[in-house]
């Protein structure tokens, strides 16, 4: 008789344990899934490390500023266009391609362009492409 009671107690304990463990797991997965669903369904608002003037293609104010600076320095160009997130491509009338960075002051880059072109002209060399996006300007000669 005593064995039967012990078996019933043990069986009842096992059933209660299994049911509570299963219900705990179900609740855990439901809550986890609910929070995961909420997390991924919300629109992710990322904060860009770049200022708003560096957004895709720059702003028209930046393009106008660059155009004004080039005209002030008497640098003849055929077209000016934004290339990607933070650079501008300028084609000079003599065929050179200049890539300006929006991460650096445009006035400094235009002054550097004027100096580089004058120095290379004195040396009798012609620029194919000049890139200001890096720490030091990259010059590709023709």
VENDAFEN-V201342 format. One line per field, one symbol per residue. ss: DSSP state (~ for helix, > for strand, _ for the rest). psi: psi as a letter, one per 40 degrees, with the letter a starting at -180 (. if undefined). burial: I if it has 16 or more other C-alpha atoms within 10 Angstrom, else O. Layout:
ss->???
psi->???
burial->???
//
This chain:
ss->_~~~~~~~~~~~~~~~~~~~~~~~~~~~~~~~~~~~~~~~~__________~~~_____~~~~~~~~~~~~~____>>>>>>>>__>>>>>>____>>>>>____~~~~~~~~~~~~~~~~~~___>>>>>______>>>>_
psi->dddddddddddddddddddddddddddddddddddddddedihhhihheiideeiheaidddddddddddddefhhidihihdadfiihhhideeihhhiheeihdddddddddddddddddefihhdihheeidihhhhi.
burial->OOOOOOOOOOOOOOOOOOOOOOOOOOOOOOOOOOOOOOOOOOOOOOOOOOOOIIOOIIIOOIIOOIIOIIOOOOOOIOOIOIIOOIIIIIIOOOOIIIIIIIOOOIOOIIOOIOOIIOOOOOOOOIIOIIIIIOOOIOOOOO
//
